[in-house]
Amino acid sequence: MATITNFLSKPPSSLATFPKINNSLCFPHSFIPFVTKPKALTKKLETNRTYFITKAAAVSGTAKKVESDERVQQVHSIEEFDEALRMAKNKLVVVEYAASHSYHSRKIYPFMVDLSRTCNDVDFLLVMGDESEKTRELCEREKIEQVPHFSFYKSMEKIHEEEGIGPDVLMGDVLYYGDNHSGVVQLHSREDVEKLIADHKADHKLIVLDVGLKHCGPCVKVYPTVVKLSKQMVDTVVFARMNGDENDSCLAFLKDMNVVEVPTFLFIRDGDICGRYVGSGKGELIGEILRYQGVRVT
């Protein structure tokens, strides 16, 4: 769990203050020597880039060249990078910073390609840090020192970043920060909450409201379970989510609900809050949902 007491009194001013997710299955880091190199090495770096793409295809176990996948855009300069973020507007943009010498960059890349094929409302970019002087300058500007490194952007703002993560964490991050299409209702204000409650007073469905923060590791970790349950329990339970640090209205709602740790799940039926669960345990969450549905759990 993550406490939000400090957040409520003083919002974090930079990405560096946000907690990062620790995962036992994370890939180790590789350091990138982002230093000025002679232009004579450009050809060699380009060859290394091709080597990276080819090896990435081999890791994925497919004969199709990953390089030809049109859903992952490789950018080669600061200008191309900034233009890609501008074109994405308010869509989630996932950027992998990689290097030709990094085995772990090659290993994680095919999983990002797979995600790009299923997440049509998310843009995916690849930056090869050792490709050229221009990509080195981009990595230096974005303060990338180790690979694989993933950064997440919305509206040209970096909202999250991870280093050395594995496929499960990458998938969870993409789902958490880019979910616009699942059965989980996205709430952005107190008015949204009130409308959702009013809409389901007549059908007496249980509402499970997932309250979290944008940069909360446990919130990200449990969210795939929330999405899965929203599909399995669609006839009896309504799942919704609110990030308390999205705006002032959401933050005021958290204060009024006495939410001091996240994730907190509020259980609402017939307009009343009938209980809550604080934590990210999948089994515990399922047990609490069943209990408030009236199912006896042994």
C-alpha positions in Angstrom: 0.0 0.0 0.0 1.0 3.6 -0.5 0.2 6.3 1.9 -1.1 9.6 0.5 -0.7 11.8 3.6 2.4 13.6 2.3 0.8 13.8 -1.2 -2.2 15.6 0.2 -0.2 18.2 1.9 2.4 18.8 -0.8 1.9 17.3 -4.3 5.2 16.0 -5.9 6.9 18.5 -8.0 8.8 16.2 -10.3 8.8 12.6 -11.6 11.8 11.8 -9.5 9.7 12.0 -6.4 7.3 9.2 -7.5 7.9 5.7 -6.3 8.9 3.1 -8.9 7.7 -0.5 -9.0 10.0 -3.2 -7.8 9.5 -6.6 -9.4 11.4 -9.8 -8.8 11.2 -10.7 -12.5 12.7 -7.4 -13.7 15.5 -7.5 -16.3 18.9 -6.2 -15.1 20.0 -2.9 -16.4 22.6 -2.1 -19.1 24.5 1.1 -18.9 24.7 3.2 -22.1 27.9 5.2 -22.6 26.1 8.4 -23.9 29.2 10.3 -24.7 30.2 12.2 -27.8 31.6 9.8 -30.3 33.4 10.4 -33.7 31.1 10.4 -36.7 33.2 7.6 -38.2 31.4 5.2 -35.8 28.0 6.1 -37.3 28.1 3.3 -39.8 29.0 0.8 -37.2 26.2 1.9 -34.9 23.7 1.6 -37.7 24.8 -2.0 -38.2 24.4 -2.6 -34.5 20.8 -1.3 -34.8 20.0 -3.8 -37.5 21.5 -6.5 -35.3 19.2 -5.5 -32.4 16.1 -5.7 -34.6 17.1 -9.1 -36.0 17.9 -10.6 -32.6 14.7 -9.2 -31.2 12.7 -11.1 -33.8 14.6 -14.3 -33.0 13.8 -13.9 -29.3 10.1 -13.6 -30.1 10.2 -16.9 -31.9 8.8 -15.6 -35.1 10.2 -15.4 -38.6 8.5 -12.1 -39.3 10.8 -9.1 -39.0 10.0 -7.0 -36.0 11.4 -4.0 -37.9 8.4 -4.1 -40.3 5.8 -3.8 -37.6 4.1 -0.5 -38.3 2.7 -0.2 -34.8 6.1 0.6 -33.3 7.6 3.8 -34.6 11.4 4.1 -34.4 12.5 7.7 -33.9 16.0 9.0 -34.8 16.1 12.5 -33.4 14.7 15.0 -30.9 12.6 16.6 -33.7 11.0 13.2 -34.7 10.4 12.4 -31.0 8.7 15.7 -30.2 6.6 15.5 -33.3 5.5 11.9 -32.4 4.4 13.2 -29.0 2.5 16.1 -30.6 0.7 13.9 -33.0 -0.4 11.6 -30.2 -2.2 14.4 -28.5 -3.8 12.9 -25.3 -3.2 9.3 -26.2 -0.7 7.3 -24.1 2.7 7.1 -25.7 5.1 4.3 -24.5 8.7 4.8 -25.4 11.4 2.1 -25.1 14.9 3.4 -24.9 17.2 0.5 -26.0 20.8 -0.1 -27.1 22.3 -2.5 -29.6 24.6 -4.1 -27.1 21.8 -4.8 -24.5 20.6 -8.4 -24.4 17.7 -7.4 -22.2 16.6 -4.6 -24.5 16.3 -7.2 -27.3 14.5 -9.6 -25.0 11.8 -7.2 -23.9 11.2 -5.6 -27.3 9.1 -8.4 -28.8 6.7 -8.1 -25.9 6.2 -4.4 -26.6 5.5 -5.3 -30.3 2.9 -7.7 -29.2 1.3 -5.0 -27.0 1.3 -2.6 -29.9 -0.8 -5.0 -31.9 -3.5 -5.3 -29.3 -3.5 -1.8 -27.8 -4.7 0.3 -30.8 -5.3 3.4 -28.7 -1.7 3.5 -27.5 1.3 4.8 -29.5 4.7 2.9 -29.1 8.1 4.4 -29.9 11.6 2.9 -30.0 14.7 4.9 -29.5 18.1 3.2 -30.1 20.3 5.3 -27.8 23.6 4.3 -29.5 22.3 4.6 -33.1 23.7 8.1 -33.7 24.7 11.4 -32.1 21.1 12.6 -32.5 19.6 9.7 -30.5 22.4 10.2 -27.9 21.3 13.8 -27.6 17.7 12.7 -27.2 18.6 10.2 -24.4 20.7 12.8 -22.6 17.8 15.3 -22.7 15.4 12.7 -21.3 18.1 11.7 -18.7 18.3 8.1 -19.8 21.3 6.3 -18.4 20.3 2.6 -18.4 18.4 0.4 -20.7 15.9 -1.0 -21.2 14.1 2.1 -20.0 10.4 2.7 -20.6 8.8 6.2 -20.3 5.1 6.9 -20.5 3.8 10.2 -21.9 0.4 11.9 -22.2 -0.2 15.3 -23.8 3.6 15.6 -24.2 4.1 15.2 -20.4 6.1 12.3 -18.9 3.7 10.7 -16.4 5.7 7.6 -15.5 8.9 5.7 -16.1 10.5 2.3 -15.4 13.9 0.7 -15.7 14.7 -3.0 -16.3 11.1 -4.2 -16.1 9.8 -7.5 -17.3 6.8 -8.3 -19.6 4.2 -8.5 -16.8 5.0 -5.1 -15.4 5.1 -3.6 -18.9 1.7 -4.9 -19.7 0.3 -3.7 -16.3 1.7 -0.2 -16.9 0.2 0.0 -20.4 -3.1 -1.2 -19.1 -3.1 1.2 -16.1 -2.0 4.3 -17.8 -3.8 3.7 -21.2 -7.0 2.0 -20.3 -9.8 3.7 -22.2 -11.7 0.6 -23.5 -12.2 -2.0 -20.8 -15.3 -2.6 -18.7 -13.9 -0.4 -15.9 -15.7 3.0 -15.8 -13.2 5.9 -15.6 -14.2 8.6 -13.2 -12.7 12.1 -13.3 -14.7 14.1 -10.7 -17.1 13.9 -7.8 -20.0 14.5 -10.3 -18.9 11.3 -12.2 -19.2 9.3 -9.0 -22.6 10.7 -8.2 -23.9 10.0 -11.7 -22.6 6.4 -11.5 -24.3 5.8 -8.2 -27.6 7.3 -9.5 -27.4 5.1 -12.6 -27.3 1.9 -10.6 -29.7 2.6 -7.8 -32.5 0.9 -9.8 -30.6 -2.3 -10.7 -29.1 -2.7 -7.2 -25.7 -3.6 -8.6 -22.7 -3.5 -6.3 -20.3 -0.8 -7.3 -16.6 -1.4 -6.7 -14.7 1.9 -6.9 -10.9 1.5 -7.2 -9.3 4.7 -5.7 -5.6 5.2 -6.4 -2.9 7.5 -7.5 -1.2 7.8 -10.9 2.2 6.8 -9.7 1.3 4.1 -7.1 3.0 0.8 -7.6 0.4 -1.3 -5.8 -2.4 0.4 -7.7 -0.7 -0.6 -11.0 -0.1 -4.1 -9.8 -3.7 -4.9 -8.9 -5.4 -3.1 -11.8 -5.1 -6.0 -14.3 -7.1 -8.0 -11.8 -9.8 -5.3 -11.7 -10.0 -5.3 -15.5 -10.4 -9.1 -15.5 -13.0 -9.1 -12.8 -15.0 -6.4 -14.6 -15.4 -8.8 -17.5 -16.2 -11.9 -15.4 -18.7 -10.1 -13.2 -20.3 -7.8 -15.8 -23.9 -8.9 -14.9 -23.7 -8.3 -11.2 -20.9 -5.8 -10.4 -19.9 -2.4 -11.8 -16.2 -1.6 -11.6 -14.9 2.0 -11.6 -11.6 3.8 -11.1 -10.5 7.2 -9.9 -7.0 8.6 -9.6 -7.0 11.0 -6.7 -4.1 13.1 -8.1 -5.9 13.7 -11.4 -7.5 17.0 -10.4 -8.8 19.0 -7.4 -12.2 17.4 -7.6 -10.8 13.9 -7.3 -8.4 15.0 -4.5 -11.3 16.5 -2.5 -13.3 13.3 -3.0 -10.4 11.2 -1.5 -10.3 13.6 1.5 -14.1 13.4 2.0 -14.0 9.6 1.9 -11.1 9.5 4.4 -8.9 7.7 2.0 -5.4 7.8 3.5 -3.8 4.7 1.7 -4.1 3.5 -1.8 -5.3 1.4 -3.4 -8.6 1.7 -1.5 -11.7 -0.1 -2.9 -15.0 1.4 -1.9 -18.1 -0.9 -2.1 -21.3 1.0 -2.9 -24.8 -0.4 -3.1 -28.1 1.5 -3.4 -26.3 4.8 -3.0 -24.6 3.9 0.3 -20.9 2.9 1.0 -21.3 -0.5 2.6 -17.6 -1.2 3.1 -14.0 -0.8 1.9 -10.9 -2.8 1.3 -7.4 -1.3 1.5 -4.6 -3.2 -0.2 -3.6 -4.8 -3.5 -4.0 -8.5 -2.6 -5.9 -10.2 -5.5 -7.4 -13.0 -3.4 -8.4 -10.6 -0.6 -10.0 -8.3 -3.1 -12.0 -11.1 -4.7 -13.1 -12.3 -1.3 -14.3 -8.9 -0.2 -16.3 -8.4 -3.5 -18.0 -11.8 -3.0 -18.7 -11.0 0.7 -20.5 -7.7 -0.3 -22.4 -9.6 -3.0 -23.7 -11.8 -0.2 -21.7 -14.9 -1.2 -20.4 -16.9 1.7 -16.7 -17.2 1.5 -15.1 -20.1 3.5 
